[in-house]
Protein backbone atom coordinates (compact mmCIF):
# COMPACT_ATOMS: atom_id res chain seq x y z
CA UNK A 1 0.00 0.00 0.00
CA UNK A 2 1.22 3.49 -0.83
CA UNK A 3 0.73 6.16 1.78
CA UNK A 4 1.92 9.72 2.16
CA UNK A 5 1.88 11.96 5.21
CA UNK A 6 0.25 15.39 4.96
CA UNK A 7 1.64 18.18 7.14
CA UNK A 8 0.77 21.86 6.91
CA UNK A 9 1.59 24.91 9.00
CA UNK A 10 -2.01 26.09 8.42
CA UNK A 11 -3.27 23.51 10.92
CA UNK A 12 -1.99 22.75 14.43
CA UNK A 13 0.98 20.44 14.70
CA UNK A 14 0.00 17.02 16.07
CA UNK A 15 0.01 16.94 19.86
CA UNK A 16 0.44 13.17 19.98
CA UNK A 17 1.72 10.21 17.97
CA UNK A 18 -0.34 10.79 14.81
CA UNK A 19 -0.27 12.62 11.48
CA UNK A 20 -2.48 15.55 10.45
CA UNK A 21 -3.50 13.47 7.48
CA UNK A 22 -2.60 10.42 5.44
CA UNK A 23 -3.12 9.98 1.70
CA UNK A 24 -3.60 6.29 0.90
CA UNK A 25 -3.17 4.86 -2.59
CA UNK A 26 -2.79 8.38 -3.97
CA UNK A 27 -6.42 9.40 -3.63
CA UNK A 28 -7.97 8.65 -0.22
CA UNK A 29 -7.22 11.29 2.43
CA UNK A 30 -7.84 10.51 6.09
CA UNK A 31 -7.75 13.65 8.24
CA UNK A 32 -7.08 13.22 11.95
CA UNK A 33 -9.45 14.82 14.43
CA UNK A 34 -9.00 18.58 14.47
CA UNK A 35 -9.72 20.63 17.57
CA UNK A 36 -9.95 24.42 17.89
CA UNK A 37 -6.27 25.28 18.18
CA UNK A 38 -5.09 28.39 16.37
CA UNK A 39 -2.09 27.12 14.33
CA UNK A 40 -0.42 30.56 14.36
CA UNK A 41 -0.35 30.88 18.14
CA UNK A 42 -0.72 27.28 19.31
CA UNK A 43 -3.43 28.50 21.67
CA UNK A 44 -6.87 26.98 22.12
CA UNK A 45 -9.77 28.98 20.78
CA UNK A 46 -12.12 29.16 23.72
CA UNK A 47 -15.62 30.47 24.04
CA UNK A 48 -18.85 29.36 22.45
CA UNK A 49 -19.36 26.38 20.18
CA UNK A 50 -19.47 28.62 17.10
CA UNK A 51 -15.94 29.93 17.65
CA UNK A 52 -14.60 26.47 18.41
CA UNK A 53 -16.36 24.88 15.42
CA UNK A 54 -15.07 27.61 13.11
CA UNK A 55 -11.45 26.99 14.10
CA UNK A 56 -11.74 23.20 14.01
CA UNK A 57 -13.28 23.35 10.51
CA UNK A 58 -10.58 25.78 9.30
CA UNK A 59 -7.94 23.36 10.60
CA UNK A 60 -9.61 20.38 8.96
CA UNK A 61 -9.92 22.07 5.59
CA UNK A 62 -6.31 23.33 5.80
CA UNK A 63 -5.18 19.70 5.86
CA UNK A 64 -7.50 18.83 2.95
CA UNK A 65 -6.15 21.80 0.97
CA UNK A 66 -2.54 20.85 1.75
CA UNK A 67 -3.29 17.48 0.15
CA UNK A 68 -4.63 19.20 -2.98
CA UNK A 69 -8.36 19.09 -2.25
CA UNK A 70 -11.15 21.29 -0.99
CA UNK A 71 -14.48 21.00 0.81
CA UNK A 72 -15.99 19.41 -2.30
CA UNK A 73 -13.59 16.45 -1.91
CA UNK A 74 -14.75 15.59 1.62
CA UNK A 75 -17.00 12.52 1.53
CA UNK A 76 -17.35 11.65 5.25
CA UNK A 77 -17.16 13.73 8.42
CA UNK A 78 -17.32 12.57 12.02
CA UNK A 79 -18.01 15.20 14.66
CA UNK A 80 -17.41 14.62 18.35
CA UNK A 81 -19.29 17.15 20.46
CA UNK A 82 -19.47 17.41 24.24
CA UNK A 83 -23.03 18.76 24.40
CA UNK A 84 -25.68 17.74 21.88
CA UNK A 85 -27.55 20.86 23.03
CA UNK A 86 -25.09 22.75 20.79
CA UNK A 87 -26.03 20.68 17.72
CA UNK A 88 -28.08 23.39 15.95
CA UNK A 89 -25.49 26.09 16.66
CA UNK A 90 -22.72 23.82 15.40
CA UNK A 91 -24.71 23.12 12.23
CA UNK A 92 -24.97 26.84 11.45
CA UNK A 93 -21.17 27.06 11.26
CA UNK A 94 -20.74 23.67 9.56
CA UNK A 95 -23.19 24.62 6.81
CA UNK A 96 -21.03 27.62 5.82
CA UNK A 97 -18.18 25.21 5.01
CA UNK A 98 -20.24 22.45 3.40
CA UNK A 99 -23.18 24.35 1.87
CA UNK A 100 -22.56 23.16 -1.71
CA UNK A 101 -21.19 19.68 -1.11
CA UNK A 102 -22.70 17.88 1.86
CA UNK A 103 -20.63 14.86 2.91
CA UNK A 104 -22.01 11.89 4.82
CA UNK A 105 -21.74 12.68 8.51
CA UNK A 106 -22.07 11.35 12.03
CA UNK A 107 -22.29 13.52 15.15
CA UNK A 108 -21.50 11.80 18.42
CA UNK A 109 -21.87 13.27 21.90
CA UNK A 110 -18.87 12.43 24.08
CA UNK A 111 -18.01 13.05 27.72
CA UNK A 112 -14.60 14.62 27.09
CA UNK A 113 -12.20 15.66 24.31
CA UNK A 114 -8.49 16.53 24.13
CA UNK A 115 -7.59 19.66 26.08
CA UNK A 116 -11.21 19.94 27.30
CA UNK A 117 -12.52 21.42 24.03
CA UNK A 118 -16.17 21.19 23.01
CA UNK A 119 -15.71 19.82 19.48
CA UNK A 120 -13.36 17.64 17.44
CA UNK A 121 -13.84 16.92 13.73
CA UNK A 122 -12.28 14.25 11.50
CA UNK A 123 -12.86 13.56 7.82
CA UNK A 124 -12.25 11.34 4.82
CA UNK A 125 -11.78 12.92 1.40
CA UNK A 126 -11.28 11.56 -2.10
CA UNK A 127 -8.72 13.57 -4.05
N, C-alpha and C positions, 0 to 999 in steps of 0.2 A: 504494500500500500504506500502511495506517495502522500506525504503530508508536509505542510509548510506552516511555520509559526508566523502569526501576524502581531506586530508590535508598533504602536503609534504613540507619539507624544501628546496627541489630542485626546487621549483617554488616560485614566490613572494607571500607573504602573501596577502590576499585580502585587498584592500584599500577602501572597502565599505561594505555594508551589503549583502554579498553574500559568497558562498563557492567556493573553487577552483574547486571542482567537486562533483557531487552527483551520487551515484549508486542507480538505481531504480530497484526494484524487483530482485536484486541480479545479474543482467546481463547487464543492460543498463547504460552506463556512460555518463553523460552530463558534459562537461568541460566548465567552464566559459571562457569568452574572456580573452586571454592572450596577454599582451603587452610586449614590450622589456625592462623589468626590470631585472637586474641581481639579482638573489635571494641571492647571497652571500653578496653583498654590499648594496642592496636596491636602487641602482642608476639606472637611465634610461640609456639604451644603445643608444647613439645618433649617428648621421652620416647617411650614405646612407641606402637605403631600404634593401640592402643585409644584413647589420649588424643587423638592427632592425628585419627583418624577421627571421634571424638565432636565435636570442634570444627568440623571441616570440614562435617559433616552439619548441625550447628546453624546454621552460616552459610548453607548451601544452603537449608535450610527457612525461615530468616528472610527470604530474598529471595522465596521462594514465598509466604510469608504476607503480605509487604508488597504483593504483587500481588493479594491476595485469595484465595489458595488454601491448601492444606495438603498433607500427605504423600499423601493420597488422589488428588490432582490430578496427581501426577508419573507420567508414562507412560514415560519413558526416562531412564536414568542411565548415564553413562560414568564409570568409576573408573580413574584412573591411579595405579599403585602401584609403588614402587621395588623391592619384593621380593615376589615371588609366594609366598614362604615365609610371608608374613603373611596370606595369603588367608583362612584359616579364622578367625583372630583378628579380621580386619576384618569378616568376615561376622557375627560375634557382635554387634558394635556396630551394623552396618547393619540387621540384623534387628529391633532394638529400634525403629528409626525406620520401617521398612516391613514390619511384621509382618502387618498387615491387608491392605494394598494393595501387591502386589509388582509394581513396574514392570519393563519389559524392561530388560536391563542388559548392559553389556560391561565387563570388567575387563582392563586392559592393563598389562603390566609395562613400565616405562620406565627409562631409565638415569639421568635427573635430572628434577627438578621445580623450580619457582620457590622461591627462598630455601632450597633443599636439603631441603625437607620430604619426608615419605615417602608422602603421599597428596594427590591433588587430585580433586575430584568436580564434575561438571557435570550438568545435567539439562534435560529438556524437560517442561513441564506443560501441561495443557489446563485452562483456567479456566472 
